[in-house]
Amino acid sequence: MSEKTKWGSLLLCLALAFAVFALTHWLLSGSSGFATYVPGLCAAGTLLIGSLISEHALARGEEDTSNTNAVDN
């Protein structure tokens, strides 16, 4: 995998987490109590899941590349 692909997946995860935070913050505006923590929790969960998925995909892509190189050599 190239550095551009790795940075792109990281930026996509961060953008998705920010979008989730902004949306839940907007939907829960004016609420009090525990609801004030929900946007941060949702954004953190989205960032965690997104980064796990992208790391798995990147690792899988590196395995495919290494198998191809082994066959070519």
PDB file of N, CA, C and O in Angstrom:
ATOM      1  N   MET A   1       0.835  -1.179   0.000  1.00  0.00           N
ATOM      2  CA  MET A   1       0.000   0.000   0.000  1.00  0.00           C
ATOM      3  C   MET A   1       0.881   1.245   0.000  1.00  0.00           C
ATOM      4  O   MET A   1       1.940   1.284   0.627  1.00  0.00           O
ATOM      5  N   SER A   2       0.431   2.221  -0.694  1.00  0.00           N
ATOM      6  CA  SER A   2       1.190   3.464  -0.745  1.00  0.00           C
ATOM      7  C   SER A   2       0.851   4.340   0.459  1.00  0.00           C
ATOM      8  O   SER A   2      -0.166   4.146   1.124  1.00  0.00           O
ATOM      9  N   GLU A   3       1.715   5.291   0.718  1.00  0.00           N
ATOM     10  CA  GLU A   3       1.479   6.237   1.811  1.00  0.00           C
ATOM     11  C   GLU A   3       0.222   7.056   1.546  1.00  0.00           C
ATOM     12  O   GLU A   3      -0.500   7.416   2.476  1.00  0.00           O
ATOM     13  N   LYS A   4      -0.032   7.343   0.291  1.00  0.00           N
ATOM     14  CA  LYS A   4      -1.216   8.132  -0.071  1.00  0.00           C
ATOM     15  C   LYS A   4      -2.497   7.389   0.315  1.00  0.00           C
ATOM     16  O   LYS A   4      -3.448   8.004   0.797  1.00  0.00           O
ATOM     17  N   THR A   5      -2.525   6.079   0.108  1.00  0.00           N
ATOM     18  CA  THR A   5      -3.685   5.270   0.464  1.00  0.00           C
ATOM     19  C   THR A   5      -3.867   5.220   1.973  1.00  0.00           C
ATOM     20  O   THR A   5      -4.991   5.307   2.468  1.00  0.00           O
ATOM     21  N   LYS A   6      -2.763   5.078   2.709  1.00  0.00           N
ATOM     22  CA  LYS A   6      -2.846   5.023   4.164  1.00  0.00           C
ATOM     23  C   LYS A   6      -3.357   6.338   4.735  1.00  0.00           C
ATOM     24  O   LYS A   6      -4.232   6.342   5.601  1.00  0.00           O
ATOM     25  N   TRP A   7      -2.816   7.456   4.255  1.00  0.00           N
ATOM     26  CA  TRP A   7      -3.273   8.768   4.742  1.00  0.00           C
ATOM     27  C   TRP A   7      -4.712   9.038   4.320  1.00  0.00           C
ATOM     28  O   TRP A   7      -5.473   9.657   5.063  1.00  0.00           O
ATOM     29  N   GLY A   8      -5.087   8.575   3.127  1.00  0.00           N
ATOM     30  CA  GLY A   8      -6.458   8.760   2.667  1.00  0.00           C
ATOM     31  C   GLY A   8      -7.460   8.027   3.543  1.00  0.00           C
ATOM     32  O   GLY A   8      -8.526   8.559   3.851  1.00  0.00           O
ATOM     33  N   SER A   9      -7.123   6.813   3.944  1.00  0.00           N
ATOM     34  CA  SER A   9      -8.042   6.058   4.803  1.00  0.00           C
ATOM     35  C   SER A   9      -8.132   6.694   6.187  1.00  0.00           C
ATOM     36  O   SER A   9      -9.205   6.716   6.790  1.00  0.00           O
ATOM     37  N   LEU A  10      -7.017   7.208   6.690  1.00  0.00           N
ATOM     38  CA  LEU A  10      -7.040   7.887   7.985  1.00  0.00           C
ATOM     39  C   LEU A  10      -7.883   9.158   7.922  1.00  0.00           C
ATOM     40  O   LEU A  10      -8.680   9.420   8.823  1.00  0.00           O
ATOM     41  N   LEU A  11      -7.713   9.940   6.875  1.00  0.00           N
ATOM     42  CA  LEU A  11      -8.496  11.166   6.739  1.00  0.00           C
ATOM     43  C   LEU A  11      -9.981  10.874   6.550  1.00  0.00           C
ATOM     44  O   LEU A  11     -10.830  11.623   7.033  1.00  0.00           O
ATOM     45  N   LEU A  12     -10.291   9.796   5.857  1.00  0.00           N
ATOM     46  CA  LEU A  12     -11.689   9.405   5.688  1.00  0.00           C
ATOM     47  C   LEU A  12     -12.315   9.018   7.022  1.00  0.00           C
ATOM     48  O   LEU A  12     -13.461   9.377   7.293  1.00  0.00           O
ATOM     49  N   CYS A  13     -11.582   8.293   7.853  1.00  0.00           N
ATOM     50  CA  CYS A  13     -12.080   7.924   9.188  1.00  0.00           C
ATOM     51  C   CYS A  13     -12.300   9.162  10.048  1.00  0.00           C
ATOM     52  O   CYS A  13     -13.316   9.271  10.735  1.00  0.00           O
ATOM     53  N   LEU A  14     -11.351  10.094  10.013  1.00  0.00           N
ATOM     54  CA  LEU A  14     -11.496  11.320  10.800  1.00  0.00           C
ATOM     55  C   LEU A  14     -12.669  12.162  10.317  1.00  0.00           C
ATOM     56  O   LEU A  14     -13.410  12.719  11.126  1.00  0.00           O
ATOM     57  N   ALA A  15     -12.840  12.256   9.003  1.00  0.00           N
ATOM     58  CA  ALA A  15     -13.955  13.033   8.455  1.00  0.00           C
ATOM     59  C   ALA A  15     -15.297  12.405   8.833  1.00  0.00           C
ATOM     60  O   ALA A  15     -16.247  13.118   9.154  1.00  0.00           O
ATOM     61  N   LEU A  16     -15.375  11.086   8.794  1.00  0.00           N
ATOM     62  CA  LEU A  16     -16.607  10.400   9.169  1.00  0.00           C
ATOM     63  C   LEU A  16     -16.914  10.596  10.647  1.00  0.00           C
ATOM     64  O   LEU A  16     -18.067  10.818  11.019  1.00  0.00           O
ATOM     65  N   ALA A  17     -15.890  10.516  11.490  1.00  0.00           N
ATOM     66  CA  ALA A  17     -16.096  10.731  12.929  1.00  0.00           C
ATOM     67  C   ALA A  17     -16.543  12.159  13.209  1.00  0.00           C
ATOM     68  O   ALA A  17     -17.418  12.380  14.046  1.00  0.00           O
ATOM     69  N   PHE A  18     -15.952  13.131  12.519  1.00  0.00           N
ATOM     70  CA  PHE A  18     -16.361  14.518  12.701  1.00  0.00           C
ATOM     71  C   PHE A  18     -17.801  14.729  12.244  1.00  0.00           C
ATOM     72  O   PHE A  18     -18.560  15.448  12.894  1.00  0.00           O
ATOM     73  N   ALA A  19     -18.180  14.105  11.126  1.00  0.00           N
ATOM     74  CA  ALA A  19     -19.554  14.231  10.631  1.00  0.00           C
ATOM     75  C   ALA A  19     -20.552  13.633  11.623  1.00  0.00           C
ATOM     76  O   ALA A  19     -21.617  14.205  11.855  1.00  0.00           O
ATOM     77  N   VAL A  20     -20.211  12.493  12.205  1.00  0.00           N
ATOM     78  CA  VAL A  20     -21.089  11.871  13.207  1.00  0.00           C
ATOM     79  C   VAL A  20     -21.203  12.769  14.432  1.00  0.00           C
ATOM     80  O   VAL A  20     -22.295  12.947  14.971  1.00  0.00           O
ATOM     81  N   PHE A  21     -20.077  13.338  14.878  1.00  0.00           N
ATOM     82  CA  PHE A  21     -20.106  14.237  16.025  1.00  0.00           C
ATOM     83  C   PHE A  21     -20.978  15.458  15.739  1.00  0.00           C
ATOM     84  O   PHE A  21     -21.804  15.838  16.569  1.00  0.00           O
ATOM     85  N   ALA A  22     -20.801  16.067  14.580  1.00  0.00           N
ATOM     86  CA  ALA A  22     -21.579  17.263  14.237  1.00  0.00           C
ATOM     87  C   ALA A  22     -23.070  16.947  14.144  1.00  0.00           C
ATOM     88  O   ALA A  22     -23.900  17.721  14.620  1.00  0.00           O
ATOM     89  N   LEU A  23     -23.410  15.819  13.537  1.00  0.00           N
ATOM     90  CA  LEU A  23     -24.812  15.448  13.382  1.00  0.00           C
ATOM     91  C   LEU A  23     -25.464  15.154  14.724  1.00  0.00           C
ATOM     92  O   LEU A  23     -26.563  15.639  14.992  1.00  0.00           O
ATOM     93  N   THR A  24     -24.810  14.372  15.567  1.00  0.00           N
ATOM     94  CA  THR A  24     -25.411  14.057  16.865  1.00  0.00           C
ATOM     95  C   THR A  24     -25.439  15.278  17.780  1.00  0.00           C
ATOM     96  O   THR A  24     -26.364  15.433  18.578  1.00  0.00           O
ATOM     97  N   HIS A  25     -24.437  16.139  17.672  1.00  0.00           N
ATOM     98  CA  HIS A  25     -24.438  17.373  18.465  1.00  0.00           C
ATOM     99  C   HIS A  25     -25.610  18.268  18.048  1.00  0.00           C
ATOM    100  O   HIS A  25     -26.262  18.885  18.890  1.00  0.00           O
ATOM    101  N   TRP A  26     -25.862  18.329  16.748  1.00  0.00           N
ATOM    102  CA  TRP A  26     -26.972  19.139  16.234  1.00  0.00           C
ATOM    103  C   TRP A  26     -28.314  18.526  16.644  1.00  0.00           C
ATOM    104  O   TRP A  26     -29.229  19.247  17.041  1.00  0.00           O
ATOM    105  N   LEU A  27     -28.432  17.201  16.550  1.00  0.00           N
ATOM    106  CA  LEU A  27     -29.693  16.550  16.900  1.00  0.00           C
ATOM    107  C   LEU A  27     -30.001  16.650  18.395  1.00  0.00           C
ATOM    108  O   LEU A  27     -31.165  16.730  18.787  1.00  0.00           O
ATOM    109  N   LEU A  28     -28.967  16.644  19.218  1.00  0.00           N
ATOM    110  CA  LEU A  28     -29.172  16.663  20.664  1.00  0.00           C
ATOM    111  C   LEU A  28     -28.940  18.040  21.273  1.00  0.00           C
ATOM    112  O   LEU A  28     -28.771  18.153  22.487  1.00  0.00           O
ATOM    113  N   SER A  29     -28.929  19.088  20.456  1.00  0.00           N
ATOM    114  CA  SER A  29     -28.719  20.429  20.996  1.00  0.00           C
ATOM    115  C   SER A  29     -29.874  20.793  21.932  1.00  0.00           C
ATOM    116  O   SER A  29     -31.037  20.505  21.649  1.00  0.00           O
ATOM    117  N   GLY A  30     -29.535  21.421  23.031  1.00  0.00           N
ATOM    118  CA  GLY A  30     -30.538  21.806  24.012  1.00  0.00           C
ATOM    119  C   GLY A  30     -30.812  20.744  25.055  1.00  0.00           C
ATOM    120  O   GLY A  30     -31.590  20.981  25.978  1.00  0.00           O
ATOM    121  N   SER A  31     -30.202  19.595  24.935  1.00  0.00           N
ATOM    122  CA  SER A  31     -30.418  18.546  25.934  1.00  0.00           C
ATOM    123  C   SER A  31     -29.409  18.707  27.067  1.00  0.00           C
ATOM    124  O   SER A  31     -28.411  19.417  26.939  1.00  0.00           O
ATOM    125  N   SER A  32     -29.690  18.041  28.159  1.00  0.00           N
ATOM    126  CA  SER A  32     -28.798  18.145  29.309  1.00  0.00           C
ATOM    127  C   SER A  32     -28.563  16.769  29.896  1.00  0.00           C
ATOM    128  O   SER A  32     -29.176  15.788  29.474  1.00  0.00           O
ATOM    129  N   GLY A  33     -27.684  16.701  30.858  1.00  0.00           N
ATOM    130  CA  GLY A  33     -27.393  15.426  31.510  1.00  0.00           C
ATOM    131  C   GLY A  33     -26.444  14.592  30.685  1.00  0.00           C
ATOM    132  O   GLY A  33     -25.502  15.108  30.084  1.00  0.00           O
ATOM    133  N   PHE A  34     -26.702  13.293  30.661  1.00  0.00           N
ATOM    134  CA  PHE A  34     -25.824  12.367  29.949  1.00  0.00           C
ATOM    135  C   PHE A  34     -25.831  12.609  28.443  1.00  0.00           C
ATOM    136  O   PHE A  34     -24.861  12.277  27.761  1.00  0.00           O
ATOM    137  N   ALA A  35     -26.900  13.177  27.924  1.00  0.00           N
ATOM    138  CA  ALA A  35     -27.020  13.400  26.481  1.00  0.00           C
ATOM    139  C   ALA A  35     -25.927  14.319  25.944  1.00  0.00           C
ATOM    140  O   ALA A  35     -25.644  14.302  24.746  1.00  0.00           O
ATOM    141  N   THR A  36     -25.306  15.123  26.814  1.00  0.00           N
ATOM    142  CA  THR A  36     -24.228  15.990  26.345  1.00  0.00           C
ATOM    143  C   THR A  36     -22.976  15.191  25.987  1.00  0.00           C
ATOM    144  O   THR A  36     -22.133  15.677  25.233  1.00  0.00           O
ATOM    145  N   TYR A  37     -22.841  13.969  26.518  1.00  0.00           N
ATOM    146  CA  TYR A  37     -21.682  13.125  26.223  1.00  0.00           C
ATOM    147  C   TYR A  37     -21.890  12.230  24.997  1.00  0.00           C
ATOM    148  O   TYR A  37     -20.931  11.662  24.474  1.00  0.00           O
ATOM    149  N   VAL A  38     -23.115  12.105  24.547  1.00  0.00           N
ATOM    150  CA  VAL A  38     -23.431  11.176  23.462  1.00  0.00           C
ATOM    151  C   VAL A  38     -22.708  11.521  22.161  1.00  0.00           C
ATOM    152  O   VAL A  38     -22.193  10.604  21.520  1.00  0.00           O
ATOM    153  N   PRO A  39     -22.635  12.782  21.728  1.00  0.00           N
ATOM    154  CA  PRO A  39     -21.910  13.060  20.476  1.00  0.00           C
ATOM    155  C   PRO A  39     -20.446  12.621  20.522  1.00  0.00           C
ATOM    156  O   PRO A  39     -19.938  12.062  19.550  1.00  0.00           O
ATOM    157  N   GLY A  40     -19.780  12.863  21.620  1.00  0.00           N
ATOM    158  CA  GLY A  40     -18.387  12.435  21.740  1.00  0.00           C
ATOM    159  C   GLY A  40     -18.246  10.925  21.741  1.00  0.00           C
ATOM    160  O   GLY A  40     -17.324  10.383  21.131  1.00  0.00           O
ATOM    161  N   LEU A  41     -19.149  10.247  22.419  1.00  0.00           N
ATOM    162  CA  LEU A  41     -19.112   8.784  22.444  1.00  0.00           C
ATOM    163  C   LEU A  41     -19.388   8.190  21.064  1.00  0.00           C
ATOM    164  O   LEU A  41     -18.740   7.228  20.652  1.00  0.00           O
ATOM    165  N   CYS A  42     -20.344   8.767  20.362  1.00  0.00           N
ATOM    166  CA  CYS A  42     -20.648   8.280  19.006  1.00  0.00           C
ATOM    167  C   CYS A  42     -19.469   8.519  18.062  1.00  0.00           C
ATOM    168  O   CYS A  42     -19.126   7.654  17.256  1.00  0.00           O
ATOM    169  N   ALA A  43     -18.858   9.691  18.168  1.00  0.00           N
ATOM    170  CA  ALA A  43     -17.706   9.989  17.313  1.00  0.00           C
ATOM    171  C   ALA A  43     -16.532   9.072  17.637  1.00  0.00           C
ATOM    172  O   ALA A  43     -15.847   8.603  16.729  1.00  0.00           O
ATOM    173  N   ALA A  44     -16.290   8.813  18.919  1.00  0.00           N
ATOM    174  CA  ALA A  44     -15.202   7.921  19.304  1.00  0.00           C
ATOM    175  C   ALA A  44     -15.454   6.496  18.805  1.00  0.00           C
ATOM    176  O   ALA A  44     -14.536   5.835  18.319  1.00  0.00           O
ATOM    177  N   GLY A  45     -16.679   6.032  18.923  1.00  0.00           N
ATOM    178  CA  GLY A  45     -17.018   4.704  18.424  1.00  0.00           C
ATOM    179  C   GLY A  45     -16.873   4.605  16.921  1.00  0.00           C
ATOM    180  O   GLY A  45     -16.375   3.606  16.402  1.00  0.00           O
ATOM    181  N   THR A  46     -17.309   5.641  16.219  1.00  0.00           N
ATOM    182  CA  THR A  46     -17.178   5.656  14.766  1.00  0.00           C
ATOM    183  C   THR A  46     -15.718   5.661  14.351  1.00  0.00           C
ATOM    184  O   THR A  46     -15.332   4.961  13.416  1.00  0.00           O
ATOM    185  N   LEU A  47     -14.908   6.448  15.042  1.00  0.00           N
ATOM    186  CA  LEU A  47     -13.472   6.496  14.734  1.00  0.00           C
ATOM    187  C   LEU A  47     -12.815   5.143  15.001  1.00  0.00           C
ATOM    188  O   LEU A  47     -11.984   4.694  14.211  1.00  0.00           O
ATOM    189  N   LEU A  48     -13.174   4.497  16.096  1.00  0.00           N
ATOM    190  CA  LEU A  48     -12.613   3.191  16.418  1.00  0.00           C
ATOM    191  C   LEU A  48     -12.994   2.156  15.374  1.00  0.00           C
ATOM    192  O   LEU A  48     -12.130   1.443  14.863  1.00  0.00           O
ATOM    193  N   ILE A  49     -14.268   2.067  15.054  1.00  0.00           N
ATOM    194  CA  ILE A  49     -14.727   1.076  14.078  1.00  0.00           C
ATOM    195  C   ILE A  49     -14.146   1.367  12.693  1.00  0.00           C
ATOM    196  O   ILE A  49     -13.710   0.452  11.993  1.00  0.00           O
ATOM    197  N   GLY A  50     -14.142   2.638  12.304  1.00  0.00           N
ATOM    198  CA  GLY A  50     -13.595   3.002  10.996  1.00  0.00           C
ATOM    199  C   GLY A  50     -12.112   2.697  10.877  1.00  0.00           C
ATOM    200  O   GLY A  50     -11.652   2.216   9.841  1.00  0.00           O
ATOM    201  N   SER A  51     -11.367   2.976  11.933  1.00  0.00           N
ATOM    202  CA  SER A  51      -9.932   2.699  11.871  1.00  0.00           C
ATOM    203  C   SER A  51      -9.659   1.198  11.871  1.00  0.00           C
ATOM    204  O   SER A  51      -8.729   0.745  11.205  1.00  0.00           O
ATOM    205  N   LEU A  52     -10.450   0.423  12.602  1.00  0.00           N
ATOM    206  CA  LEU A  52     -10.278  -1.037  12.578  1.00  0.00           C
ATOM    207  C   LEU A  52     -10.568  -1.603  11.195  1.00  0.00           C
ATOM    208  O   LEU A  52      -9.842  -2.470  10.709  1.00  0.00           O
ATOM    209  N   ILE A  53     -11.624  -1.114  10.568  1.00  0.00           N
ATOM    210  CA  ILE A  53     -11.974  -1.597   9.229  1.00  0.00           C
ATOM    211  C   ILE A  53     -10.904  -1.211   8.215  1.00  0.00           C
ATOM    212  O   ILE A  53     -10.509  -2.029   7.384  1.00  0.00           O
ATOM    213  N   SER A  54     -10.433   0.036   8.281  1.00  0.00           N
ATOM    214  CA  SER A  54      -9.429   0.462   7.301  1.00  0.00           C
ATOM    215  C   SER A  54      -8.097  -0.249   7.524  1.00  0.00           C
ATOM    216  O   SER A  54      -7.429  -0.612   6.556  1.00  0.00           O
ATOM    217  N   GLU A  55      -7.698  -0.454   8.776  1.00  0.00           N
ATOM    218  CA  GLU A  55      -6.451  -1.182   9.036  1.00  0.00           C
ATOM    219  C   GLU A  55      -6.551  -2.627   8.558  1.00  0.00           C
ATOM    220  O   GLU A  55      -5.590  -3.173   8.016  1.00  0.00           O
ATOM    221  N   HIS A  56      -7.700  -3.235   8.756  1.00  0.00           N
ATOM    222  CA  HIS A  56      -7.891  -4.611   8.278  1.00  0.00           C
ATOM    223  C   HIS A  56      -7.811  -4.653   6.753  1.00  0.00           C
ATOM    224  O   HIS A  56      -7.189  -5.548   6.181  1.00  0.00           O
ATOM    225  N   ALA A  57      -8.441  -3.683   6.102  1.00  0.00           N
ATOM    226  CA  ALA A  57      -8.410  -3.649   4.641  1.00  0.00           C
ATOM    227  C   ALA A  57      -6.997  -3.385   4.126  1.00  0.00           C
ATOM    228  O   ALA A  57      -6.571  -3.987   3.140  1.00  0.00           O
ATOM    229  N   LEU A  58      -6.271  -2.483   4.792  1.00  0.00           N
ATOM    230  CA  LEU A  58      -4.904  -2.198   4.366  1.00  0.00           C
ATOM    231  C   LEU A  58      -3.996  -3.413   4.587  1.00  0.00           C
ATOM    232  O   LEU A  58      -3.154  -3.720   3.744  1.00  0.00           O
ATOM    233  N   ALA A  59      -4.166  -4.095   5.711  1.00  0.00           N
ATOM    234  CA  ALA A  59      -3.362  -5.279   5.975  1.00  0.00           C
ATOM    235  C   ALA A  59      -3.691  -6.387   4.976  1.00  0.00           C
ATOM    236  O   ALA A  59      -2.802  -7.116   4.537  1.00  0.00           O
ATOM    237  N   ARG A  60      -4.934  -6.508   4.630  1.00  0.00           N
ATOM    238  CA  ARG A  60      -5.341  -7.510   3.652  1.00  0.00           C
ATOM    239  C   ARG A  60      -4.765  -7.185   2.284  1.00  0.00           C
ATOM    240  O   ARG A  60      -4.349  -8.079   1.548  1.00  0.00           O
ATOM    241  N   GLY A  61      -4.744  -5.895   1.946  1.00  0.00           N
ATOM    242  CA  GLY A  61      -4.157  -5.478   0.677  1.00  0.00           C
ATOM    243  C   GLY A  61      -2.666  -5.738   0.619  1.00  0.00           C
ATOM    244  O   GLY A  61      -2.144  -6.093  -0.437  1.00  0.00           O
ATOM    245  N   GLU A  62      -1.964  -5.566   1.743  1.00  0.00           N
ATOM    246  CA  GLU A  62      -0.531  -5.853   1.790  1.00  0.00           C
ATOM    247  C   GLU A  62      -0.270  -7.341   1.653  1.00  0.00           C
ATOM    248  O   GLU A  62       0.722  -7.733   1.038  1.00  0.00           O
ATOM    249  N   GLU A  63      -1.141  -8.187   2.213  1.00  0.00           N
ATOM    250  CA  GLU A  63      -0.981  -9.631   2.066  1.00  0.00           C
ATOM    251  C   GLU A  63      -1.140 -10.039   0.611  1.00  0.00           C
ATOM    252  O   GLU A  63      -0.377 -10.863   0.107  1.00  0.00           O
ATOM    253  N   ASP A  64      -2.136  -9.462  -0.070  1.00  0.00           N
ATOM    254  CA  ASP A  64      -2.349  -9.782  -1.476  1.00  0.00           C
ATOM    255  C   ASP A  64      -1.145  -9.361  -2.303  1.00  0.00           C
ATOM    256  O   ASP A  64      -0.742 -10.077  -3.220  1.00  0.00           O
ATOM    257  N   THR A  65      -0.569  -8.210  -1.991  1.00  0.00           N
ATOM    258  CA  THR A  65       0.595  -7.720  -2.722  1.00  0.00           C
ATOM    259  C   THR A  65       1.805  -8.610  -2.476  1.00  0.00           C
ATOM    260  O   THR A  65       2.553  -8.908  -3.407  1.00  0.00           O
ATOM    261  N   SER A  66       2.004  -9.035  -1.237  1.00  0.00           N
ATOM    262  CA  SER A  66       3.160  -9.882  -0.932  1.00  0.00           C
ATOM    263  C   SER A  66       3.014 -11.257  -1.585  1.00  0.00           C
ATOM    264  O   SER A  66       4.014 -11.838  -2.009  1.00  0.00           O
ATOM    265  N   ASN A  67       1.804 -11.785  -1.676  1.00  0.00           N
ATOM    266  CA  ASN A  67       1.594 -13.070  -2.339  1.00  0.00           C
ATOM    267  C   ASN A  67       1.860 -12.953  -3.832  1.00  0.00           C
ATOM    268  O   ASN A  67       2.406 -13.879  -4.432  1.00  0.00           O
ATOM    269  N   THR A  68       1.492 -11.851  -4.435  1.00  0.00           N
ATOM    270  CA  THR A  68       1.725 -11.629  -5.847  1.00  0.00           C
ATOM    271  C   THR A  68       3.215 -11.525  -6.128  1.00  0.00           C
ATOM    272  O   THR A  68       3.709 -12.083  -7.107  1.00  0.00           O
ATOM    273  N   ASN A  69       3.939 -10.799  -5.253  1.00  0.00           N
ATOM    274  CA  ASN A  69       5.386 -10.663  -5.426  1.00  0.00           C
ATOM    275  C   ASN A  69       6.099 -11.996  -5.237  1.00  0.00           C
ATOM    276  O   ASN A  69       7.093 -12.255  -5.916  1.00  0.00           O
ATOM    277  N   ALA A  70       5.624 -12.840  -4.342  1.00  0.00           N
ATOM    278  CA  ALA A  70       6.239 -14.142  -4.113  1.00  0.00           C
ATOM    279  C   ALA A  70       6.075 -15.027  -5.338  1.00  0.00           C
ATOM    280  O   ALA A  70       6.974 -15.801  -5.666  1.00  0.00           O
ATOM    281  N   VAL A  71       4.948 -14.924  -6.011  1.00  0.00           N
ATOM    282  CA  VAL A  71       4.707 -15.739  -7.213  1.00  0.00           C
ATOM    283  C   VAL A  71       5.552 -15.219  -8.357  1.00  0.00           C
ATOM    284  O   VAL A  71       6.058 -16.003  -9.160  1.00  0.00           O
ATOM    285  N   ASP A  72       5.713 -13.892  -8.444  1.00  0.00           N
ATOM    286  CA  ASP A  72       6.484 -13.318  -9.533  1.00  0.00           C
ATOM    287  C   ASP A  72       7.962 -13.646  -9.410  1.00  0.00           C
ATOM    288  O   ASP A  72       8.645 -13.792 -10.423  1.00  0.00           O
ATOM    289  N   ASN A  73       8.469 -13.764  -8.189  1.00  0.00           N
ATOM    290  CA  ASN A  73       9.900 -14.039  -7.995  1.00  0.00           C
ATOM    291  C   ASN A  73      10.117 -15.475  -8.182  1.00  0.00           C
ATOM    292  O   ASN A  73      11.248 -15.948  -8.068  1.00  0.00           O
TER     293      ASN A  73
END
